[in-house]
Amino acid sequence: MLRTPFVYVALVSMVLVAVGLAAQAGRSGQGVVRVEITYGKALKDGPLDGRLLVMLSTDPGAEPRFQINDSPGTQVIAGIDVDGWRPGQPAVVDGRAVAYPLQSLDEIPPGTYTVQALLQVYETFHRADGKVVKLPMDHGEGRQWNRAPGNLYSTPQTIRVTPGGVVRISLDQVIPPVPDPPETKYIKHVRIQSEKLTKFWGRPMFLGAHVLLPAGFDDHPGARYPLVIDHGHFPYTFEGFREEPPDPDLKPVYSERFHWEGYNRTEQEQAHQLYKDWTSPGFPRFLLIQIQHANPYYDDSYAVNSANLGPYGDAINEELIPHIEQKFRGLGQGWARFMYGGSTGGWEALGVQILYPDFYNGCFAACPDPIDFRQYTVVNIYEDANAFFVEGPWRRIPRPGSRNYLGHVSTTIEAMNRLELVLGEKGRSGGQWDIWQAVYSPAGADGYPKPIFDKRTGKIDREVAAYWKEHYDLGHILRRDWATLGPKLRGKIHIYVGEADNYFLNNAVYLVEEFLKSTTDPHYDGEVDYGARAEHCWNGDHTRPNAIARLRYPQMFAPKILERILKTAPQGADVTSWRY
């Protein structure tokens, strides 16, 4: 899941009032915005396909492309598709374009704004299933529309919006390539071309990983190591590990999420603490990896096979992991492989453990994305008619999208999906709801993911929901297949979540826990634990505030993994060469 903004109800009310006034201006024929965008052949030779975005901001403190988000403080964005767009040819974004958080640019009141345009470039893929689709490709940035190398954008400019006025923008910048991350004594990088993914996508596709080597790796050439995957969002390098002490000149930055002054320094302190713990005597000696599997739909693949993304589960487990184990002396057996992660990584850890039960010996899933679709955050996709509203005979109540620990709501599911619709139709936004849909849905006749619900109305598609249930509803799969899965998963499932999770992810955990704790044939023999008033992404640590605990995943789970290995390693297994 994405990070959460925190606001108060009064602020939400102010934003709604402002939007209402802007809407009235649009209906009265005032404040109409027409933006004409061009680009030159010297910038990039065309024709180009993609999503053309226009952003208007009242805050000159940062580029508008970095001010679009799910919070009430978001600025305005509108988007259209362009196909075969040629240099010098004007593309028009006006009141007909889908916009956020307003319904249309026609609702923009007259005034002075900072404006910027950006083209999210699409590539054409000829997939192995016969579908031809146009999608944005990751270029080493983790599938971020406002940072993707090769995307075109304009230098921000100050404009005056007047009724009936025309704003002309020329795209004059190209986002540069991302440099390769440096290696150190402990951090190594791996990148391989995946045969399985290349075949599916019809073009070369790659998988990568950052490998954190154990202390003493070079001094113990005969040692072979267990492997642990730290699942999560796209990592540029190995995140949360810092060999040098915190920067004494670092300018402190306040964390609105944690109400914590200088949280950036706290992050450096905890990253350096991991270095000290990792290299200390007695700390378990593992290969710890973070995977790069960004794709045309998101910053990672959810590590499972999918009709729309391809066989990422098989590619990771059958190509990437064996390559790493061979290169870095892994033990290479299921009893010596483990996973942990939070949020998206929490779902991946649990999902992969369930779908590949013999390949791993345990998962530690913190604040996992919805693991039972009867509580798809706050939506029951099998019984509810609408994902955006709770509907009665006389009322439609918006469903909340995120909250803080006090229950203050900062956005709704409808608004979150409205932003994704602006960023890319046909599920191409790179956003959270779109990646769930891309992973879990069948491919539609047009080659794009079949929508689980209409992004404009919220109406749920029952047939798509049925497909989700049988393929990716982890709670349902456990209930359906426990007779065969149970013996393979005994002692391997551990789930942790805060009871005030910002995205209501605790709701689905309650349902899975109910099944796990009531089933005795066999009993799951694992752990499900909750943090009182804890937000996203609590990991089971009752001794520290969440702001600190979330930075200590390796220290939290390494002792549990070691205990599991010593308890379950088969007779004659190597449990000594790596314990120095």
Buried (B, 14 or more C-beta within 10 A) or exposed (E): BBEBBBBEEEBBEEBEEBBEEBBEBBEEEBBBBBBBBBBBEEBBEBEBBBBBBBBBBEEEEEBBBBBBBBBBBBBBBBBBBBEEBBBEEEBBBBBEBBBBBBBBBBBBBBEEBBBBBBBBBBBEBEBEEEBEBBBBBBBBBBBBBBBBBBBBBBEBBEBEBBEEBEBEBBBBBBBEEBEEBEEBEBBBBBEBEBEBBBBBBBEEBBBBBBBBBBBEBEEBEEBBBBBBBBBBBBBBBBBBBBBEEBEEEEEEEEBBBBEBEBBBBBBBBBBBBBBEBBBEEEBBBBBBBBBBBBBBBBBBBBBBBBBBBBBBBBBBBBBBBEBBBEEBBBBBBBBBBBBBBBBBBBBBBBBBBBBBBEBBBBBBBBBBBBBBBBBBBBBBBBEBEBBBBBEEEEEEEBBBBBBBBEEBBBBBBBBBBBBBBBBBBBBBBBBBBBBBBBBBBBBBEEBBBBBBBBBEEBBBBEEBBEBBBEBBBBBBBBBEBBEEBBEBBBBBBBBBBBBBBBBBBBBBBBBBBEBBEEBEEBEBEBBBBBBEEBBBBBBBBEEEEBBBBBBBBBBBBBEBBBEBBEEBBEEEEBBEBBEE
